Amino acid sequence: MFLKITSPDPTSVSFLCLGAVLLVFGLFSKSVKSKIYLDEPILATILGIILGRNCLNFLKIFNAQQVWWAEEEARGQLAWFCSLVIGVQVLFCGSNLPTRYLGRTDNFQAISILMLPIMLSGLAISSLIIKLVFPQLSVLESFILGGALTPTDPVLANSVVKGSFAERFVSVDIRNLLAAESGLNDGFGTPFVFFPLCFIIHDSQTPESLKDFFLRILLWNVTFGSGFGFCLGKLGSALLENSIKKHWITNENAKVFSLALAFFILGGAKMLKTNELLACFFAGLGLTWTDSSNATEYHSIFSEGIEFLFDTAVFLVLGALMPIDAWNDGKLLTPAKLALSGVMILVFRRLPAIMCFYRWIPAVLDWKEAMFFGHFGPIGASAVYYALAVREELPSSEPNKDVVMPLIFFVVLCSIIVHGISTPIIMIIRSLPRSQGNLLNAPKSPRSDGNSHQHDPEFPKTQRTRKLRNFASRTLNYYTA
């Protein structure tokens, strides 16, 4: 019997486009990454825009109208997809860190600074910029949008955490700290988004808003979600080690263990209505918390291929859904205002705070590394994930709820472009004739060969000890003044 010829359905076209992009990029991935230093996110986003509804209209993600974010089913599907990609990515971030990474004093100190003063300043600055550029938005709405833009994206951060550029020019300490920060603050951004959102949900009734925030967000989402993930990660590590020692598990199944654990935690956290991103990150930490090498080895063999698949897919989808037609609504959003807000957020959201606090971050040795570290705090899929959560939680009577998705998508696109071309620009500048005043052609730091100072027996006698002594001296002077 002959098949009836019909027009292709959107699902078939989506798989066709994703497969074609993966095949083409995979065939030339080594040349693209090692010669022009471009990664999957920027290329996949550009292809998504070209293939999506804004250009060829070939890649149709949803059977929806132009304003796809107004449909609950479309929002739910995209939120699940984003949480899947981010959850797997942050679990891999946690499990790729050195053993007991957050259990070391200097690492815990650095992460505490990045999670509290750095994120708080990023929230305040982003919210202030949004309020100044879009005065029609209320203070609470500005803080909600600023909170969604505060977390850094682990997918976009991979350009300076992994790959040939990272191995050649970025120290292991900076790479580990960027990975830990991007993995942790994706879930830790929940309080920053939901604190102002609780006041809108409860119509600015302070007792009810604070009760909802402390019980539902801080205790259940953040605290329980973190403990839930860490316990499952440690349990999974123990079970995997036991199966390996007793030869109960095949190599093939061991390689997909971390991915299966990510799926299990995502589903369990969703059912318990707790924070699945924090649960996945702490599960990754728990998975490699012990000194066992087998779990880490089996995880690392499989994770990079999965990361490539998911990273390409999510940014291809985001590019296809880019709401370009909503960036000029004739009322609140205009291209000039969006461009101004995007540039100001990327410049001021993170870098000034890092320059102020880097002296208390042991992994960052000097102002040059602080500038580099402050620049690479990209905004990506996690911002879209929080924007979808905000759009779902906002009351139907909220007048500016349709501004959330276009504004967040525009800033995400700006970050994808800026951080996607940063590495090639750095390499072009480095290839220029050396000069004494050229910052990027300066000699490498003593630890830029990829050896972490935490394991160098000579390092404690020099920079690291001096930084810790200065920190202790400043703290003592502060309390005795």
C-alpha positions in Angstrom: 0.0 0.0 0.0 1.3 3.4 -0.9 1.7 6.0 1.8 -0.6 9.0 1.6 1.5 12.1 0.9 0.7 14.8 3.3 2.5 18.0 4.5 5.1 17.2 7.1 4.1 17.7 10.7 6.1 20.1 12.9 7.6 17.3 15.0 9.1 15.6 12.0 10.5 18.9 10.8 11.9 19.7 14.2 13.8 16.3 14.4 15.0 16.8 10.8 16.4 20.2 11.6 18.0 19.1 14.9 19.5 16.1 13.3 20.9 18.1 10.4 22.4 20.7 12.7 24.0 18.0 14.9 25.4 16.2 11.9 26.9 19.2 10.2 28.3 20.8 13.3 29.6 17.4 14.5 31.5 16.8 11.3 33.3 20.1 11.6 33.2 20.6 15.3 37.0 20.3 15.9 37.8 22.9 13.2 35.1 25.2 14.4 36.1 25.0 18.1 39.9 24.9 17.7 40.4 27.4 14.9 37.6 30.0 15.1 36.6 29.2 18.8 32.9 29.3 18.2 30.7 27.0 20.3 27.3 25.4 19.8 25.1 28.0 21.5 25.7 30.9 19.1 25.7 28.8 16.0 22.5 26.9 17.0 20.8 30.2 17.9 21.6 31.8 14.6 20.4 28.7 12.7 17.2 28.6 14.9 16.4 32.2 14.0 17.0 31.5 10.3 14.9 28.3 10.3 12.2 29.5 12.7 9.2 31.7 12.4 11.1 34.9 11.9 12.7 34.0 8.6 12.0 30.7 6.7 9.3 29.5 9.0 10.4 26.0 8.4 11.1 25.0 12.0 7.8 25.2 13.9 8.1 24.3 17.5 4.5 24.9 18.5 1.3 24.9 16.6 0.6 28.3 18.1 0.0 31.8 17.0 2.7 34.5 17.0 2.3 35.1 20.7 3.2 31.5 21.7 3.9 32.4 25.3 0.2 33.3 25.8 -0.7 29.6 25.5 -0.3 27.5 28.7 0.5 24.3 26.8 3.4 25.9 24.9 4.8 27.5 28.1 4.6 24.2 29.9 6.4 22.3 27.2 9.2 24.8 26.9 9.6 25.0 30.7 9.9 21.2 30.9 12.5 21.2 28.1 14.5 24.0 29.7 14.4 22.3 33.1 15.5 19.0 31.5 18.5 20.6 29.7 19.5 22.8 32.7 19.0 20.0 35.2 21.2 17.6 33.3 23.8 20.3 32.7 24.0 21.4 36.4 24.3 17.8 37.6 27.2 17.3 35.2 28.7 20.6 36.5 28.5 19.4 40.1 29.9 15.9 39.3 32.8 17.3 37.2 34.1 19.4 40.1 37.0 18.1 42.3 36.1 15.9 45.2 34.6 17.8 48.1 34.9 21.0 46.2 32.5 23.0 48.4 33.9 21.4 51.5 37.1 23.3 51.3 37.3 26.6 53.1 38.6 28.8 50.3 36.1 27.4 47.8 33.2 27.8 50.2 34.3 31.3 50.9 34.4 32.1 47.1 31.0 30.6 46.4 29.4 32.4 49.4 30.6 35.7 48.0 29.3 34.8 44.5 25.9 33.7 45.8 25.2 36.6 48.2 26.9 39.9 47.5 27.6 39.3 43.8 24.1 38.0 43.0 22.4 40.6 45.2 24.3 43.4 43.5 23.4 41.9 40.1 19.8 41.8 41.1 19.8 45.4 42.2 21.7 46.7 39.2 19.6 44.7 36.6 16.3 45.8 38.3 17.4 49.4 38.5 18.4 49.4 34.8 15.0 47.9 33.8 13.1 50.4 35.9 15.0 53.4 34.4 14.7 52.2 30.8 11.0 51.1 31.2 9.5 53.4 33.8 6.0 52.0 33.1 7.0 48.9 35.0 6.4 48.8 38.7 9.3 48.3 41.2 8.2 44.7 41.9 8.0 43.9 38.2 11.4 45.3 37.7 12.8 43.2 40.5 11.2 40.1 39.1 12.8 40.6 35.7 16.1 41.5 37.3 15.9 38.3 39.3 15.4 36.2 36.2 18.5 37.8 34.6 20.7 37.3 37.7 21.8 33.6 37.4 24.6 32.7 35.0 24.1 30.0 32.4 26.2 26.8 32.6 25.8 26.1 28.9 27.2 29.4 27.7 29.9 29.3 30.4 31.2 26.1 28.8 33.2 28.2 26.3 35.7 29.2 29.1 35.2 26.1 31.3 35.9 23.4 28.6 37.6 23.2 25.3 40.9 24.2 23.8 40.6 27.8 24.7 39.9 27.0 28.4 42.7 24.5 28.6 45.3 26.9 27.0 44.4 30.2 28.7 42.1 29.7 31.7 43.5 28.3 35.0 41.8 25.2 36.6 40.8 27.3 39.6 38.9 29.8 37.5 37.3 27.1 35.4 36.1 25.2 38.5 34.8 28.3 40.1 32.9 29.3 37.0 31.4 25.8 36.7 30.4 25.7 40.4 28.9 29.2 40.2 26.9 28.6 37.1 25.7 25.3 38.3 24.6 26.5 41.8 23.1 29.9 41.1 20.8 28.5 38.4 18.8 27.0 41.3 19.8 29.6 43.8 18.1 32.3 41.7 14.7 31.1 42.9 14.6 33.3 46.0 15.7 36.3 44.0 12.8 35.8 41.5 10.1 34.7 43.9 10.6 37.2 46.7 9.0 40.1 44.7 6.7 37.7 42.9 5.2 36.6 46.3 4.2 40.2 47.0 2.4 40.4 43.6 0.7 37.0 44.1 -0.6 38.0 47.5 -1.6 41.5 46.5 1.2 43.1 48.5 0.0 41.7 51.8 3.2 41.5 53.8 2.4 38.7 56.3 1.1 36.3 53.7 3.9 37.2 51.2 6.6 36.6 53.7 5.0 33.4 55.0 4.8 32.0 51.5 8.4 33.1 50.7 10.0 31.6 53.8 7.9 28.3 53.9 7.5 27.5 50.2 10.6 29.1 48.7 13.4 29.1 51.3 12.5 26.0 53.3 10.9 23.7 50.8 12.4 24.8 47.5 15.9 25.8 48.5 16.7 23.9 51.7 14.8 20.7 51.1 15.7 20.6 47.4 19.4 20.9 48.1 19.3 18.2 50.8 17.1 15.9 48.6 19.5 16.1 45.7 22.7 15.6 47.8 21.3 12.6 49.6 20.2 11.0 46.3 23.6 11.7 44.8 25.5 10.1 47.6 23.2 7.1 47.6 23.6 6.8 43.8 27.3 6.9 44.2 27.4 4.2 46.8 25.0 2.0 44.8 27.1 2.5 41.6 30.4 1.7 43.4 28.9 -1.4 45.0 27.6 -2.6 41.6 31.0 -2.0 40.0 32.9 -3.9 42.7 30.6 -6.9 42.6 30.4 -6.8 38.7 26.6 -6.4 38.7 26.6 -3.6 36.2 27.9 -3.5 32.6 30.1 -0.7 31.3 27.3 0.5 29.0 24.9 1.0 31.9 27.5 2.6 34.1 28.1 5.2 31.5 24.5 6.4 31.5 24.1 6.3 35.3 24.5 10.0 35.8 22.0 10.8 33.1 19.5 8.3 34.6 20.0 9.9 38.0 19.3 13.4 36.5 16.1 12.1 35.0 15.1 10.5 38.3 15.8 13.6 40.3 14.0 15.9 37.8 10.9 13.8 38.0 11.0 13.4 41.7 11.6 17.0 42.4 8.8 18.0 40.1 6.4 15.7 41.9 7.5 17.0 45.3 7.2 20.6 43.9 10.7 21.4 45.1 13.7 23.0 43.3 14.8 20.5 40.6 17.8 22.6 39.6 19.3 22.8 43.1 18.5 19.1 43.6 20.4 18.2 40.4 23.4 20.3 41.2 23.8 18.9 44.7 23.2 15.4 43.4 26.2 15.9 41.1 28.2 17.0 44.1 27.1 14.0 46.1 27.8 11.7 43.2 31.5 12.4 43.4 31.8 13.6 47.0 33.9 10.6 48.0 37.4 9.8 46.7 36.1 7.0 44.5 37.4 7.3 40.9 35.0 4.9 39.2 31.9 7.1 39.4 33.8 10.1 38.1 35.4 8.1 35.3 32.1 6.6 34.1 30.4 9.9 34.3 32.9 11.8 32.3 33.0 9.3 29.4 29.3 9.9 28.6 28.6 13.4 29.7 30.2 15.4 27.0 28.2 13.8 24.2 24.9 14.4 26.1 25.9 18.0 26.8 26.6 18.6 23.1 23.2 17.1 22.1 21.2 19.1 24.8 23.1 22.4 24.4 22.6 22.4 20.6 18.9 21.5 20.9 17.9 24.1 23.5 19.5 27.0 21.7 18.2 25.9 18.3 14.7 25.9 19.9 15.3 29.3 21.6 16.4 30.7 18.3 13.4 29.4 16.5 11.1 30.9 19.2 12.8 34.3 19.3 10.0 36.9 19.6 11.5 39.4 17.3 8.0 40.7 16.2 7.2 41.6 19.9 10.3 43.8 20.3 8.4 46.8 19.0 4.9 46.9 20.4 4.5 50.6 20.0 3.8 51.0 23.7 6.4 49.8 26.2 9.0 47.9 24.1 11.1 49.6 21.4 14.3 48.4 19.8 16.2 51.3 21.1 15.1 50.7 24.7 15.8 47.0 24.5 19.3 47.6 23.1 20.0 50.1 25.8 18.8 47.8 28.6 20.7 44.8 27.1 24.0 46.6 26.8 23.8 48.2 30.3 22.8 44.9 31.9 25.7 43.0 30.3 28.2 45.7 31.3 27.1 46.6 34.8 25.2 43.5 36.1 28.3 41.5 37.2 31.7 43.1 36.4 31.7 46.0 38.8 30.8 43.8 41.8 33.5 41.2 40.9 36.0 44.0 40.7 35.0 45.1 44.2 35.0 41.7 45.8 37.7 39.7 43.9 40.2 40.2 46.7 38.1 37.9 48.9 37.9 35.2 46.2 41.1 33.1 46.5 40.9 31.6 43.0 41.1 35.1 41.4 44.6 36.4 41.9 44.6 39.9 40.3 42.5 42.5 38.6 43.2 41.0 35.1 41.7 37.7 36.2 38.9 39.6 37.9 38.0 41.4 34.7 38.0 38.1 32.8 35.9 36.3 35.5 33.5 39.2 35.8 32.9 39.3 32.0 32.0 35.6 31.7 28.7 35.5 33.6 26.4 34.8 30.6 22.6 34.9 30.6 20.9 32.0 28.8 18.4 29.2 29.2 18.0 29.6 32.9 16.7 33.2 32.4 14.1 31.8 30.0 13.2 29.1 32.5 12.6 31.7 35.2 10.7 33.9 32.8 8.3 31.0 32.0 7.9 30.4 35.8 7.1 34.1 36.3 4.6 34.1 33.4 2.9 31.1 34.9 2.7 32.6 38.4 1.6 36.1 37.6 -2.1 36.8 38.0 -4.1 37.2 34.9 -4.9 40.8 35.9 -1.3 41.8 35.8 -1.1 44.5 33.0 2.5 44.0 32.0 2.8 40.2 32.0 3.3 40.0 28.2 6.5 42.1 28.5 8.3 39.3 30.4 9.1 36.9 27.5 10.2 39.5 24.9 12.4 41.4 27.2 14.1 38.3 28.7 14.6 36.8 25.2 16.3 40.0 23.9 18.8 40.1 26.8 19.5 36.4 26.3 20.2 37.0 22.6 22.5 39.8 23.5 24.4 37.6 25.9 24.6 34.7 23.4 26.2 37.0 20.9 28.5 38.9 23.2 29.8 35.8 25.1 29.8 33.7 21.9 32.1 36.1 20.1 34.3 37.0 23.1 36.6 34.0 22.7 37.3 34.6 19.0 37.9 38.3 19.7 40.3 37.4 22.5 42.2 35.1 20.2 42.4 37.7 17.4 43.8 40.2 19.9 46.3 37.7 21.1 47.5 37.0 17.6 48.4 40.7 17.1 52.1 41.7 17.6 53.1 41.6 21.2 53.5 44.8 23.0 54.4 45.7 26.5 51.1 47.3 27.2 49.0 44.5 25.7 47.0 43.0 28.5 45.8 39.9 26.7 49.4 39.1 25.4 50.8 39.4 28.9 52.7 36.3 30.2 50.6 33.6 31.7 50.2 33.4 35.4 52.2 30.7 37.2 49.1 28.5 37.3 47.7 29.1 33.8 49.2 25.9 32.5 46.2 24.1 33.9 47.6 23.0 37.2 45.5 24.0 40.2 47.2 26.0 42.9 45.2 24.0 45.5 47.4 21.0 44.7 50.7 22.8 44.2 53.0 22.4 47.3 54.9 25.6 46.6 51.8 27.8 46.1 50.8 28.1 49.8 54.1 29.9 50.4 53.3 32.7 47.9 50.0 34.1 46.5 47.4 32.0 48.2 48.9 32.4 51.7 49.2 36.2 51.1 45.6 36.5 50.0 44.3 34.5 53.0 46.5 36.5 55.4 45.2 39.8 53.9 41.6 38.5 54.2 42.2 37.6 57.9 43.8 40.9 58.6 41.0 42.9 57.0 38.4 40.9 58.9 40.3 41.4 62.2 40.7 45.1 61.7 37.0 45.4 60.9 35.9 43.8 64.1 38.5 45.5 66.3 38.2 49.0 64.9 
